[in-house]
Amino acid sequence: MALNIVWIGFVLIGFVVALAKLLQGDLAIFNRVLTALFDTAKTGFDISLGLVGIMSLWLGIMKIGEQAGMIQAFARAMDPLFRRLFPEVPPGHPAGGSIAMNFSANMLGLDNAATPLGLKAMRELQELNPAKDTASNAMVMFLVLNTAGITLIPTSVIAIRQSLAADQGLAGFNAADIFLPTLIGTFVSFVAGLVAVAWVQRIRLWQAPILAFFAAFAGAMGLLYLALRGRPPEQIAQLVGLLGSGLIFSVIVLFVAAGALKRINVYEAFVDGAKEGFGVAVTIIPYLIAILAAISVFRSTGCMDVVIGAIAALVTMLGLNADFVPALPVGLMKTLSGSGARGLMVDVMRTYGVDSFQGKLAAIIQGSTETTFYVLAVYFGSVNIKKTRQALACGLFADAVGLVGAILVGYAFYH
């Protein structure tokens, strides 16, 4: 129901705005909207098609891990925490291991690995779901924590900043200086999402395993910061890439080795899992194209510009500092489209300078917010969930708090 309302709203509001522009003399407005709409439909199909290979690979690996008992081992290791956050998931269920691996991949910024693992977890949660067209409590919790997931190091943002700094002639520029504020911003978003869902589902967060998780995460953040502090951006990117790729490949080797030791047919297990991956990738095509089409109408008609203009006018009227407004579109667009937000971030950095307050704030926002509508459409679409319950509201709440947190952190560090 929530996505239905949003979808209708984006299309109808976009049409009204386009009609108003036509009456003002913009005769090319509908041509631009249709061009963007068709391009977006092609993009949605290309994304899904590109996901086929990745899904087949990862679900093949996951099938090996499942038959070798490794997924169940991951689930048992995370059971003290997940038993509190996902009380509907039985102890040792494979969904627990998939969720743990998905969160780990997200924290390392490994999108190509995180998405298939997340889709695998969603399918396993669907097996436990008594109402197949309605999101369960566990699904809502998983999706919101996924959209508000913690990213330890925004490697892609650092790489873009370094490239633009070279173009702008900034010698010795530290592109990784946004590491700590971005980490704080994404942590704020994660906590907001967790609190929102816990409040709706009446989950007590003041429990030892949950507090231990936060303590362990804070300790890991501190150690990572100390290990990377003062290193040049190229070395940071190299170390982070080594950490992420090394961890993921180690998991693959571990699964294969465990399967060999248990004398299962590893090759056949991989092929069985890969077949599932093809089916999942095809299933999400209509859902992904649907949400991207609505977003395209909202963007191409200029509705996003209207929203930004209204916010800027309100901030100015209240007499507040409006230096953050040029970077605000990045956060609003990130909820709708990751690539669109990335383009806006680059535009801010080129316009104001990669080392400006606006440029740094755009980078922090890009690294600490998530594409809620995209994740909602893909994850729930993969298991044919029609009724998303509180997932969208809680996800948008986490996005909003994360965006405000990113702006405040940006002011605290750079203004």
N, C-alpha and C positions, 0 to 999 in steps of 0.2 A: 504493500500500500504506500509506504513512504517513497520508494523509488518511482512509483507511478505518479504521485503528486509532483515530485521534483521534475520528472521527465516532461509531463504536461506543462508545468510552469515554465521551464526553459524554452520550450518550443513556442508557446503562446506569447510569452513576454518578448521573445526575440522577434516574433512576427509583428507585434504592435510597435516595437521600436523601429523595425525596418520600414513599416508603413509610414511612421512619422518622418523618417529620413527621406522617403520617397516624396512626400508632400512638401518637404523643404528643398526639393530639387535634385536629390541624389538619385539619378536614374539608373545607376549601376549597382544599387544596393542588393537587389534580389539576385542579380547575376553573381555577385561575390558570395552571397549566402549559399547558392546552389553549388558553386564551384567548391567552396569549403566543405559542404556537406558530402559531395561525391568523393572528394579527396580523403575525407575522414573515414568514409565507409571502406575505401581501399586500404587505408592505414590500419583500420581495425582488423581486416582480413589478413593483411601482411603480418601483423603482430601475432595473430593466432596461428598462422601458418609457420612462422618462425619458432613458435613455441612447441610445435610438434616434435622436432628433434630433441630439444632440451627436456621436454616432458618424457619422451620415450627413454632417454638416457637415464634420467633420475629415478623414474618409477621402476626401471629395470634394476638399478642399483638397490633401491629400497626393497624390492621383492627378494633379492638375495639376502639383504640384512634381516628381513622378516623371517625367512625360512631358516636362517642361521641363528636366530634368537637374539640378534644384536639390537633390533628395534625394541624388543621387550626389555632388554637390559637398560637401554636409554630411559624407557618409561619408568622402570623401577628406581633408577637413580634420581629421577625428578619427582617421584611419587609424593614425598612429603610436601612439596610446594603445590603440585598440581591437584592433590587431593583437596586442598583448600580452595583453589581457584576454579577447578573443574570437578565439583563433587559428583556430577553425573557420569564421569568417565571411570570405569572400574579400575582398580589398581592393576598395573602391569599391562593395560590394554595398549595395542600398537599405536593408537592415536597419541598417547602421551609421548612416545619416542619421536613421532613425526613432528609434534608441536615443539618439542625441545630442539630438534635439529633445525626447524624453520626459524625459531627465535635466534639460534646461534648464527645462522647464515645471514639473517637481517642485521644483527649486531656488527657483523664483519663487512656489511655493505655488499654482499654477494647476491645481487638481485636474481641472476640467472639460476642460482641454486635455491634461493629462498622461495620463489614462486612455485616450482614443482613440488617442493616439500610441503608448502602450505596447502596446495590443492590436494595432495595426498592425505594430509591431516584432516581436511574438510570432508573428504570422502569417507574416512574412517569414523569421523564424528556423525556423519549421516547414517552409518550403520547402527548407531546407538539411538538415533532420533526416532521417537514413536510417531511423530507427525511429519511425514516426508516433505510436505510443501511449506513447513513453518520452521524457522530457525530455532534450534534449542538454546537453552541457557549457555551451554558449553560453546556452541557455535558463535553466539553473540560475543562472549568473552574473548574467544580466540580471534575473531575478526577485528574487534576494537583494539586489542593489544597488538595485533599485526599492523593495523593502520597507524597506531601510535608507537610502533616499535622503536627501540633504542638502536641508534647507529653509532657505534663507537668512534669511527673516523670517516668523515665524508670524502672519500678518496677522489670521486669524480669532480666534486666542487673544487678541491685543492688543485687538481690538474688543470681545470678551466682557468682558475685564477692565475696560475703560473704562466699559462700560455698568453693570457691577455696582458699580464705584467710585462712580458717580453715585448709584445707588440707596442706597449705604451712606453717602452724605454726605461722601466724601473729596474735598475741594476741592484742586485742583492735583495730583491723583494722576498719576504717570507710569506709564501702563499698559504702556509699551514697555521698562521697565527689565529685563524678562526676555529681551530680545533676545540679548545676548551669551551668557549661560549656556545658553540654548536652542540657539544655534548650536553651542556647544561640545558639548552633549549629542548633537545629531544627527550631528555629525562623528565622535564616538566610535562611534556605532552604525554609520555608514557604513564606517569603517575595520575594525571588527570583522567585518562581513559580508564585506568584500573579503578580509580575511586568512583567514577560514574557508573560503571557496570556493577561494581560491588554494592553500591547504594541501591541500584534497581533490583539486584538479585539477592539482597540481604546477606551478603558475604562479609564476615568479620575480617578485617585486614590486620587487626592487632593480635596476630598469632605468631608464634616463634618461627616457623618455617618461612613465612612471608618476610618477617623482619630480618631473618638471617640472609635471605636473598638480597634484600636491599643493602645490607651491610657488606656482603660479598661483592656486590656490584660496585659499591662505592670504593671498596678496597682495590678492585681491579682497575677502575678508572684512575685512581691515584697512582698505581704502579705503572699503568700505561703512559700516563702523563709524564711521570718522572723518567721513563725509559726513552720517550721521544722528545722531551724538552730540549730545545737548543739545536736539534738536528736540522740540516737543510731540507727544504721541501722535497727535493728529488729522493733523498735518502728515506724520508718518512714514507713517501709513496711506495718506494721499493720494499721497505720493511713490512708495510701493511699488506702489500700484494703478496709477499712471501708468507706472511702469517695466514691470510685468508686462503690462498690456493693450497698451501701446505697442509692446512687443517682439513680442507675438503678432500684433497687427494688421499690423505691419511685415512679418512673415514672410508673411502672407496676401497682402499687396500685392506683395511681391517675387515670389512664386510666380506670381501672375496676370500681372504685368508680364513675367516671363521667358517664360511661355507665349505671351503675345501677340507678343513679339519673335521667338519661334521659329515663329510662325504655326500653332500647334496650335489645335484647336477647344476652347477653354477650357471652354465651357459643357458640351459633351458629355463631356469628361474629368471634370468635377465630378459630373455625373449618374452616370457609370459607377462612380466611387468611392463615391458616396452609396448606391448599391444594395448595395455590399459592406457598408457600415456597418449597414444594416438587418439583414442576415443575421447579422453578428457579435453584435449586441445580442440577437437572439432566441436564439442558440446558448447564451449564458451563463445564461439564466434557470434551468434546472434545477440547474446547479452552484451558483449563488448562493443559491437557496432551500434547497438541501441543507445548505450550511455554516451559513447563518443559523438554520435550524431547530435544528440541534444546539447551537449557541451559546445559543439561546433556552431550551432545556431546561436547560442548565447554569446559566444565570443565574436563571431563574424558580424553580428548586427550591432556591435558596439556596446552591449549591455554591461560588460565588464568595465568599460571606460566610464559609463554613467555611475556605476557603483563607487569607483575610485574617486570620481569627481565629487560625489555627495559626501564621502568620508572626509576628503580634504577640506571641503567647505565647512563641515561640522567642526572639525578640529580647529580650523582658523577662527571660527565664530566663538569657540570656547576659550580662545586665547592661549591654546596649548602649542607646544613646539611641534611643528609639522614637518621636520626634517625626515621623518621616517616614511612619509606618504609615498615618495617615488619608489620605495622598495616594497610597499604593501601589495601591489599586484602580484608579486611572486608568490606570496602566501595564499592569496585568494585563488590564484590559478593552480597552485600545487594541489589543492583539494580536488580539482577537476582533471588536470592533465599534467603529468610529470614533464613531458617534453615541452609543453607550452610554458610551464614555469621556468624551465631551464633557459628557454629562449628569452624570456623576460629578464631573467637574472643577468644574462650576457648583455642585454640591451642597457640595463642600469649601469653595469660596470663600464661599458663603452661610453655612455653618456656622462657619467659623473666621475669616472676613474675607478680602477680596481682597488685603489688604496683609500678611497673616500669613505666617509661614514655610510653613505647610501650603498656603495658597492659592497662594503663589508657586511652590512645588515642584510642585503639581498642574499649573500652567500650563506649567512647564518640561517635565514628563513628557509632557503632551499635545502639545506642539510638537516634541518630539524623538523620538517613537516612531511606529510605523506599524502598520496593520491587516494583519498577515501572512496570517492565514487568509483574509481577504476577497480580497486580491490574488492569493494562490495559487489560490483557487477560480475567480476571474474570468479571470485570465490563462491558466492552463492549461486551464480549461474552454472558452475561446474557440477552442482548437485541438484539443480532445478528447484531451488528454494524461491518461493514466491512471496512469502510473508517474512519480512526481515525483522519485525518487532522493534526493539530499541537500538538495533545496531547502528543505524544511520544517525540517530540523535546523539548517541554516546560518542560515535566516531567524530561527528562534527564538533561536539563539545571539546573533545581532546584536541582537535585541530585548532579551535578558537583559542583555547588556553595556551597551547603550544605556540601559536602565532604571537599572542600578547607576551608570553614569556620570552620568546626570541627577540622581540622589539625591546623589552626592558633590559635583557642581558646585553643587547647591542648598545644601548645607551650607557649602561654601567661600564662596559669595557672600552668604548670608543668615542663617546660624545663628551 
